[in-house]
Amino acid sequence: MMKFVNGLIFIIGLTISHHAVSSQLSTQFESLVQRYNIKKVEHISPLLVTLGINNVTWAFDTRALLGATPTYLRPVFWDVTSGIVITYKSHSMASGPDTIEALEWNKTDERIRLLEMDLTQKKPKWTEPRKCAECHGDNSRPIWDEYPVWPGFIGSNDDFLDKNTEEYIYLKEFLNENKNNLRTEFVSHIPSSTEIYRTTSDVADLEKSLFSVRPNMRLGKLLQRINAKRIISQIKGSNNSDKLNLLYLLLECKIFNAEDIKSILTKLNLTTHDFFINFLNDEDVPSNFLDSYTDGSATINEMLITDLIRDLLPEYKKRRFIKLTRKHSLKFPDNQIDSDHFSELDAWGDWFPLPFENNELNKIRKRFNPPKSYIKLRDKICSQIKYKQI
C-alpha cells in the first residue's frame, strides 16, 4: 500500500507539472479523483501533497457533521492562495459520514461554495448539499471561532501547546498511534507534529517564527477575508446610496440605534449575523454591532470599509490601507521569517483601523489603537459622505 501511495504522488505530480491549470483547486482535486479512480479516503493525502495544500490544524471536539474526538482527531487542511479548506475523518470509526468536505471561495462566481464528495459514488464529484445551510446559512457564511480562543481545536487557547497539557497529550498520542494510518500518514508533508503550535518559550525567541506556529489564528484570518469578499460580492449590485449608508455606519460617523442599524443592513439583504463567523445561535449574536468578529488584526467592519471606500469614493480608488506586511515591521527577525505568510494573506485585502472602546472585550482581543492619521482620515471621509435617511 505504501508503494501505491508513493507512486500515486509521483504520477499525480507529473500530471500537474505537465498540465498546469489555473482552475479552482476543488476542480483540480475532483479531476484527479476521477482520473485515478480514487475510491477511499485513505488515498486522498497524496492529492493534498501534490496540490500544495500545506496548512493543518486538528479538531478534538466539534459541532460539525464530521466527528472529532481526542481518540479520532480530525485534520483541517487549507491553502491560503486559493482559499480552500478541506477536511475528512481521520478514521472510519469516527462519527459522521465518511465523506470529504470543503469550503472554497469561487473567484469566478465570487461566492463561497460548501462542498461534499462521496468517494463511493461511481464518478465522485463535489456536490453542494442543502444540509450545509443549517449551520452556515443561505449565504454560506464561514464558521470559525474568534481570536484568541478556538474551543475544540488543538491549540485552543491562543495557539499555545505546552508539554504535558491535555491537548498536547491528545495530539502526541494520536500521532503515535496513527503512524500507519494512510489517512494521516502523508500529513507528514506538513509539520504535523506538536511543532506546528507555539509554546510559552517560543514567545521570547526573537529568531523564531511566531506566525507559522499560529495555525488557528492563520485560518481565522483567511476565513475573515473570505467572509469580507462574500459580503462585498453580495452587495455589489445594490444602490450606491445604500452602500454609502453602510460605509457611514461602519466608519462610526455617528451613533446609530439598533433599529437604524437593522434598516441599513436590511436594504442590502444583510443581517448582523453576517458580520460574525463565530459559531453563533441567533440569540448569541452580540448586541453591539460594532463589536464585530476580529481575527487578531482587524474586525470584519474594518476590512469591509476599505473595499467600500475604493468602490464609492473615486479619489481613493488606488489607496492602500493597513496590511500585515505593514503592521509587522520586517525590521524584526521573526517578522522576516513570516513575510511569506503575511504576503499570502495580504493578497486577500487590507483594512481601515478604527478607534475603539477600551473595554474588557477589546483587552481580550488585544486590539491596538489606530495611528492618528487614520482618525483624521476617518473624520475627513465622514464629512464627505452623507447619511441618507431610510
C-alpha positions in Angstrom: 0.0 0.0 0.0 2.9 2.4 0.8 4.3 1.8 -2.7 0.9 2.6 -4.2 0.6 5.8 -2.4 4.2 6.9 -3.1 3.7 6.0 -6.7 0.4 8.0 -6.8 2.1 11.1 -5.5 4.8 10.8 -8.2 2.3 10.2 -11.1 -0.1 12.9 -10.0 2.9 15.3 -9.6 3.9 14.7 -13.2 0.3 15.2 -14.3 0.1 18.6 -12.5 3.6 19.7 -13.7 2.9 18.9 -17.3 -0.6 20.1 -17.4 -0.6 23.3 -15.4 -4.1 24.5 -14.8 -5.5 27.8 -13.4 -8.8 26.3 -12.4 -10.1 26.3 -8.8 -8.3 23.8 -6.6 -11.6 22.0 -5.9 -11.9 21.4 -9.7 -8.3 20.1 -9.9 -9.0 17.8 -6.9 -12.2 16.4 -8.4 -10.4 15.8 -11.7 -7.6 13.9 -10.1 -10.0 11.8 -8.0 -11.8 10.7 -11.2 -8.7 10.3 -13.3 -7.0 7.9 -10.8 -10.3 6.3 -9.7 -9.7 7.1 -6.1 -12.4 5.3 -4.0 -11.0 5.5 -0.5 -10.4 8.4 1.8 -7.1 6.7 2.7 -5.8 7.7 -0.8 -6.6 11.4 -0.5 -3.4 12.6 1.2 -1.3 12.4 -2.0 -3.7 14.8 -3.7 -3.1 17.3 -0.9 0.6 16.9 -1.2 0.5 17.5 -5.0 -1.9 20.4 -4.9 0.3 22.2 -2.3 -2.4 22.3 0.4 0.2 22.9 3.2 -1.6 24.1 6.3 -3.3 22.0 9.0 -4.8 22.2 12.4 -6.6 19.4 14.4 -10.1 19.2 15.9 -10.7 17.1 19.0 -14.3 18.2 19.6 -16.7 19.6 17.1 -20.2 20.7 16.3 -19.7 19.8 12.6 -21.2 16.8 10.9 -17.8 15.1 10.6 -16.8 13.7 14.0 -13.7 14.5 16.1 -12.7 13.2 19.5 -9.3 13.1 21.4 -9.0 9.5 20.0 -10.0 10.4 16.5 -8.6 13.9 15.8 -9.9 15.4 12.6 -7.4 17.2 10.4 -8.5 20.5 8.8 -6.3 21.5 5.8 -6.2 24.8 3.9 -4.5 26.7 1.2 -4.3 30.5 1.5 -3.7 31.4 -2.1 -6.7 29.6 -3.5 -9.0 30.0 -0.4 -9.9 26.3 0.0 -10.4 24.4 3.3 -10.7 20.6 3.2 -11.4 18.2 6.0 -12.2 14.5 6.4 -12.3 12.0 9.3 -9.0 10.5 10.4 -10.7 7.1 11.0 -13.8 5.5 9.5 -14.9 4.7 13.1 -15.3 8.4 13.9 -18.9 9.7 13.9 -20.5 11.2 10.8 -20.4 10.4 7.1 -17.2 9.1 5.6 -17.0 11.9 3.1 -14.7 14.8 2.2 -15.9 18.3 3.0 -14.6 21.6 1.7 -15.2 25.3 1.7 -13.9 27.3 -1.2 -14.0 30.9 -2.4 -15.1 30.6 -6.1 -13.3 33.5 -7.8 -15.4 33.3 -10.9 -18.8 33.4 -9.3 -17.5 35.5 -6.4 -19.2 33.3 -3.8 -18.4 30.7 -1.2 -19.1 27.1 -2.1 -19.7 24.5 0.6 -18.8 21.1 -0.9 -19.1 17.4 -0.2 -17.6 14.5 -2.0 -18.6 10.8 -1.6 -15.9 8.6 -2.9 -18.2 5.5 -3.0 -20.1 7.1 -5.9 -19.4 5.7 -9.4 -18.0 9.0 -10.5 -17.2 11.0 -7.4 -17.7 14.7 -7.7 -18.3 17.7 -5.5 -21.9 18.5 -4.6 -23.3 21.4 -2.6 -25.7 19.8 -0.2 -28.6 21.8 1.3 -27.8 20.5 4.8 -24.8 22.8 5.0 -27.1 25.8 5.2 -28.4 24.6 8.6 -25.3 26.0 10.2 -23.7 28.2 7.5 -26.9 29.9 6.4 -28.2 30.5 2.9 -25.2 32.8 2.1 -22.7 30.1 3.1 -21.1 32.1 5.9 -17.8 30.5 7.1 -17.8 29.3 10.7 -14.7 29.8 12.9 -14.4 30.9 16.5 -12.9 34.2 17.3 -9.3 35.0 18.2 -7.7 34.1 20.6 -9.8 31.1 21.6 -10.9 28.1 19.4 -12.8 25.6 21.5 -12.4 22.0 20.3 -9.2 22.6 18.4 -5.6 21.7 19.4 -4.0 25.0 20.5 -7.4 26.2 21.6 -6.0 28.9 23.8 -4.1 31.4 21.6 -2.4 28.5 19.7 -0.4 27.5 22.8 0.5 23.9 23.2 2.9 23.3 26.1 4.1 19.9 27.0 2.0 17.8 29.5 -1.2 19.8 28.8 -4.3 17.8 27.9 -4.2 18.9 24.3 -0.5 18.1 23.9 -1.2 14.6 25.1 -4.2 14.2 22.7 -2.0 15.2 19.7 1.1 13.3 20.8 -0.8 10.0 21.4 -2.9 10.4 18.2 0.2 10.8 16.1 2.0 7.9 17.8 -1.0 5.6 17.4 -1.6 6.5 13.7 1.8 6.2 12.2 0.4 3.6 9.7 -2.9 5.3 9.2 -2.9 6.3 5.5 -5.5 9.0 6.2 -3.0 10.9 8.3 0.4 9.4 7.4 1.0 11.7 4.5 0.2 14.7 6.6 3.9 14.5 7.2 4.4 16.8 4.1 3.1 19.4 6.6 4.8 19.7 10.0 2.0 17.7 11.6 3.7 17.1 15.0 3.2 19.3 18.0 5.7 21.8 16.5 3.0 23.5 14.4 1.7 25.1 17.5 3.6 27.5 19.8 5.0 27.1 23.3 5.5 29.6 26.0 9.2 29.6 25.4 8.7 30.5 21.7 7.4 33.9 22.6 10.7 35.0 24.0 12.7 33.7 21.0 13.1 36.6 18.6 14.8 34.3 16.0 11.8 32.0 15.8 8.7 32.4 13.6 5.6 33.3 15.7 3.1 33.3 12.8 3.8 29.8 11.4 3.1 28.3 14.8 -0.3 30.0 14.9 -2.4 27.7 12.7 -5.8 28.6 14.3 -5.1 32.3 14.1 -4.0 32.0 10.4 -7.1 30.0 9.4 -9.2 32.7 11.2 -7.5 35.4 9.2 -8.2 33.6 5.9 -11.8 32.9 6.7 -12.3 36.5 7.9 -11.0 37.8 4.5 -13.2 35.3 2.6 -16.2 36.4 4.5 -15.4 40.1 3.7 -15.3 39.1 0.0 -18.6 37.3 0.3 -20.3 40.4 1.8 -18.8 42.8 -0.8 -19.9 40.4 -3.6 -23.4 40.2 -2.1 -24.0 43.9 -2.1 -22.2 44.7 -5.4 -25.4 45.4 -7.3 -27.0 47.5 -4.6 -27.7 51.2 -4.8 -24.7 53.4 -4.0 -26.8 55.3 -1.5 -27.4 52.2 0.5 -23.7 51.2 0.3 -22.8 54.7 1.4 -25.1 54.3 4.4 -23.3 51.1 5.3 -19.9 52.9 5.0 -21.2 55.7 7.2 -22.3 53.0 9.8 -19.0 51.0 9.6 -16.8 54.1 10.0 -18.9 55.0 13.0 -19.5 58.5 11.7 -22.4 58.7 14.1 -24.1 56.6 16.7 -27.0 54.6 15.3 -29.7 52.8 17.3 -30.5 49.1 16.8 -33.5 49.9 14.6 -31.5 52.1 12.2 -28.7 49.5 12.0 -31.2 46.9 11.1 -32.7 49.1 8.4 -29.3 49.9 6.8 -28.4 46.2 6.7 -31.9 45.0 5.5 -31.6 47.3 2.5 -28.5 45.3 1.5 -30.1 41.9 2.4 -27.6 41.6 5.3 -28.2 40.9 9.0 -25.9 41.4 12.0 -25.1 37.7 11.8 -23.2 38.3 8.5 -20.5 40.2 10.5 -19.7 37.3 12.8 -18.2 34.0 11.7 -18.2 32.5 15.2 -20.5 29.5 15.8 -23.5 31.5 17.0 -27.2 30.9 17.5 -29.4 33.8 16.7 -29.8 34.7 20.4 -26.0 34.7 20.8 -25.2 37.4 18.3 -23.6 40.3 20.2 -26.0 43.2 20.8 -23.3 45.7 19.8 -22.9 45.5 16.0 -19.6 47.4 16.3 -18.1 44.5 18.2 -17.9 42.5 15.0 -15.7 39.4 14.5 -12.0 40.1 14.8 -9.2 37.8 13.6 -6.4 39.2 15.8 -5.5 42.1 13.5 -8.8 43.6 12.3 -12.5 43.4 12.6 -14.7 42.4 9.7 -16.0 46.0 9.7 -12.5 47.4 9.3 -11.9 45.1 6.3 -15.2 46.0 4.6 -14.5 49.7 4.9 -11.5 49.6 2.5 -13.5 48.0 -0.3 -16.4 50.3 0.2 -14.2 53.4 0.1 -12.4 52.4 -3.1 -15.8 51.5 -4.7 -17.7 54.6 -3.7 -15.1 57.4 -3.5 -13.1 57.7 -6.7 -10.3 59.7 -5.2 -9.4 56.7 -3.0 -9.7 54.1 -5.8 -5.9 53.3 -5.7 -5.5 53.9 -2.0 -3.9 51.1 0.0 -4.6 50.8 3.7 -3.1 48.7 6.5 -1.8 45.3 5.7 0.0 42.6 7.7 3.3 43.4 5.9 2.9 47.0 7.1 1.7 46.1 10.6 4.5 43.7 11.3 7.7 45.5 10.6 10.4 43.5 8.7 13.0 45.1 10.9 12.3 42.2 13.4 13.8 38.8 12.6 10.6 36.8 13.4 8.6 39.0 11.0 11.2 38.5 8.2 10.7 34.7 8.7 6.9 35.2 8.4 6.9 37.6 5.5 5.5 35.0 3.0 2.6 34.2 5.4 1.8 38.0 5.6 2.0 38.4 1.8 -0.3 35.5 1.1 -3.0 36.9 3.4 -2.4 40.5 2.2 -3.4 39.4 -1.3 -7.0 39.0 0.1 -7.3 42.5 1.3 -6.4 45.3 3.7 -8.2 47.1 6.5 -9.0 50.6 7.8 -8.1 50.7 11.6 -10.8 52.3 13.8 -10.7 53.7 17.3 -12.4 51.5 19.8 -13.7 51.4 23.3 -11.1 50.3 25.9 -13.4 47.6 27.4 -12.7 44.1 28.6 -13.6 42.5 25.3 -11.1 44.6 23.4 -8.4 43.8 26.0 -9.0 40.1 25.4 -8.8 40.8 21.6 -5.5 42.6 22.2 -6.6 45.5 19.9 -4.3 48.4 19.2 -5.5 52.0 18.6 -5.0 53.2 15.1 -2.4 55.8 14.0 -3.7 59.4 14.4 -3.6 59.8 10.7 -6.4 57.3 10.3 -8.6 59.1 12.8 -8.1 62.2 10.8 -8.8 60.3 7.5 -12.0 58.8 9.0 -13.2 62.3 10.1 -12.5 63.6 6.6 -14.4 60.8 4.8 -17.3 61.1 7.2 -17.6 64.8 6.3 -17.5 63.8 2.6 -20.4 61.3 2.7 -23.9 62.0 3.8 -26.2 59.6 5.5 -29.4 59.1 3.6 -32.4 58.6 5.9 -34.2 55.4 5.2 
